[in-house]
Amino acid sequence: MPYAEFYITNVCNLTCVGCNRFNNVKFKGWQNWNEYKETYRRWSEELELGSISILGGEPLLNPTFTDWVLGLRELWPQAQLRIASNGTQLDNHHAFYKILQNDPKIRFSVCLHNKIHKQHLIDKVKNFMVGPFESKFDPTPYRECLTLTDANGVQIDIWHNWWFHQGALITSETGFKLHESDPVKAHNNCHMKTCHHFIRGKLYKCGVVALLPEFDKQHSLLLPDHDRNILENYQPLQIDDDTDTKLSFIKKLSDPIPQCKFCPEVYHGEQIFAIEKRDLKV
């Protein structure tokens, strides 16, 4: 597989409307590296990965975050490893700087989810790094990125991600619903169809199909019985599955699945103004 995402926590401190992992609402649960390291060791003996991302939720809120970074680095030493974070917790992870300094194949990416916080977040990143700094800006629309390189060669990307489109969840006055889409059209439209997810040692086509059943248990989605059956019938790939099952699963990862119906067929983007959940006024 050229790319895989390791999702390590549902917990996030921001309120990004349209979050495609549903972390903008209260979503509990995180994964302890020590519980899954043996499973991932076995995966590393069978599966070659070109690039890895660690994400959540906010991965820096996982108490075993550093263990995940060092553990995955050891298991897939040739892979490029990227951490996708909102950057707000860097103050609590100064020891992580040494890891970035010692391993240039680990890249830390900060996603800015509210443009009015831009300078504040840049300052926070600089306080984490060691000056003086070199900066490079990519102005590509909807892909704007400021890359900072410090005196020790550590690089951090600050992506201007303050435009989101709607995710699978539809918020109503009575609760959360899902889309009723043509699965093929939704899959063709999807920008996550190659973002295959490892969660709790199991491999899923994407984060949405992995997380919706867990979200349903915590928030009771408004679903008819036949849709809940579709949601719950997805079978991820497990390390103890036989070889034929594994090969068939990997071969079909690029195909639409019935659960694609829960995502939108057409995207409608809007600017978001994420704030910290602790600052919410209810």
Residue pairs with C-beta under 8 A, 6 or more apart in sequence:
1 47
1 48
1 49
1 50
1 196
1 250
1 253
2 49
2 50
2 51
3 49
3 50
3 51
3 52
3 53
3 194
3 195
3 196
4 49
4 51
4 52
4 53
4 196
4 197
4 198
4 203
5 52
5 53
5 54
5 55
5 195
5 196
5 197
5 198
5 207
6 52
6 53
6 54
6 55
6 68
6 72
6 197
6 198
6 199
7 21
7 31
7 55
7 56
7 57
7 197
7 198
7 199
7 207
7 210
7 211
8 30
8 31
8 33
8 54
8 55
8 56
8 57
8 59
8 62
8 64
8 65
8 68
9 29
9 30
9 31
9 56
9 57
9 58
9 59
9 61
9 62
10 21
10 22
10 23
10 27
10 28
10 29
10 30
10 56
10 57
10 211
10 214
11 23
11 27
11 28
11 29
11 30
11 56
11 57
11 58
11 61
11 62
12 19
12 23
12 24
12 27
12 56
12 57
12 58
12 61
12 86
12 277
13 58
13 61
13 86
13 88
13 89
13 276
13 277
13 278
14 23
14 24
14 58
14 86
14 88
14 113
14 274
14 275
14 276
14 277
15 24
15 274
15 275
15 276
15 277
15 280
16 23
16 24
16 113
16 164
16 272
16 274
17 24
17 164
17 270
17 272
17 274
18 24
18 164
18 165
18 166
18 167
18 270
18 272
19 164
19 167
20 167
20 168
20 192
20 207
20 208
21 55
21 56
21 57
21 207
21 208
21 211
22 167
22 168
22 169
22 211
22 215
23 56
23 57
23 58
24 274
25 219
26 218
27 57
27 215
27 218
28 218
29 214
30 56
30 57
30 61
30 62
30 63
31 62
31 64
31 199
31 200
32 63
32 64
33 64
33 67
33 68
33 71
34 64
34 67
36 200
36 201
37 67
37 71
39 201
39 239
40 71
40 72
40 75
40 198
40 201
41 75
42 239
43 75
43 198
43 201
43 203
43 239
44 75
44 76
46 239
46 246
48 76
49 76
49 79
50 79
50 80
51 79
51 80
51 81
51 82
52 72
52 76
52 79
52 80
52 81
52 82
53 81
53 82
53 83
53 84
54 65
54 68
54 69
54 72
54 81
54 82
54 83
54 84
55 83
55 84
55 85
56 62
58 85
58 86
58 88
58 89
59 65
59 68
59 83
59 84
59 85
60 85
60 89
60 90
60 92
60 93
61 89
62 68
65 93
65 96
66 93
66 95
66 96
66 99
69 81
69 83
69 96
69 99
69 106
70 99
72 79
72 81
73 81
73 103
73 105
73 106
79 105
80 105
80 107
81 105
81 106
81 107
82 106
82 107
82 108
82 109
83 106
83 107
83 108
83 109
84 109
84 111
85 108
85 109
85 110
85 111
86 110
86 111
86 112
86 113
86 274
87 110
87 111
87 112
87 121
87 124
87 125
87 158
88 121
88 124
88 276
90 124
90 125
90 127
90 128
91 124
91 127
91 128
93 128
94 128
97 128
97 129
97 130
97 154
99 106
100 106
100 108
100 154
100 156
101 152
101 153
101 154
104 153
107 155
107 157
108 155
108 156
108 157
109 156
109 157
109 159
110 121
110 125
110 156
110 157
110 158
110 159
111 159
111 161
112 118
112 121
112 158
112 159
112 160
112 161
112 162
113 161
113 162
113 272
113 274
114 162
114 272
114 273
114 274
114 275
115 160
115 162
115 271
116 273
118 160
121 158
122 146
122 148
122 158
125 148
125 156
125 158
126 133
126 148
128 156
129 148
129 150
129 154
129 156
130 150
130 151
130 152
130 154
131 150
131 151
132 150
132 151
133 148
133 149
133 150
133 151
134 148
134 149
135 146
135 147
135 148
135 149
136 146
136 147
136 149
137 144
137 145
137 146
137 147
138 144
138 145
138 146
138 147
142 163
143 159
144 159
144 160
145 157
145 158
145 159
145 160
146 157
146 158
146 160
147 155
147 156
147 157
147 158
148 155
148 156
148 158
149 155
162 271
162 272
162 273
162 274
163 269
163 270
163 271
163 272
164 269
164 270
164 272
165 264
165 267
165 268
165 269
165 270
166 264
166 267
166 268
167 208
167 263
167 264
168 178
168 179
168 208
168 212
168 262
168 263
168 264
169 176
169 177
169 178
169 215
170 176
170 177
170 178
170 179
172 222
174 222
175 219
175 220
175 221
175 222
176 215
176 219
176 221
176 222
177 221
177 222
177 223
178 212
178 221
178 223
178 227
178 262
179 186
179 261
179 262
179 263
179 264
179 265
180 261
181 260
181 261
181 262
181 263
181 264
181 265
182 261
182 265
183 256
183 257
183 258
183 259
183 260
183 261
184 256
184 260
185 265
186 256
186 260
186 261
186 262
186 263
186 264
186 265
187 193
187 255
187 256
187 257
187 260
188 256
189 263
189 264
189 265
189 266
189 267
190 206
190 260
190 263
192 206
192 207
192 208
193 205
193 206
193 254
194 254
195 206
195 207
196 203
196 204
196 205
196 206
196 253
197 203
197 204
197 205
197 206
197 207
197 210
198 204
199 207
199 210
199 211
199 236
201 238
201 239
202 210
202 236
202 237
202 238
203 236
203 237
203 238
203 249
204 210
204 234
204 236
204 237
205 253
205 257
208 259
208 262
208 263
209 234
209 257
209 259
210 236
212 221
212 231
212 259
212 262
213 231
213 232
213 234
215 221
216 223
216 228
216 231
221 228
221 231
223 231
227 261
227 262
230 258
230 259
230 261
231 259
231 262
233 258
234 257
234 259
237 245
237 246
237 249
237 250
241 249
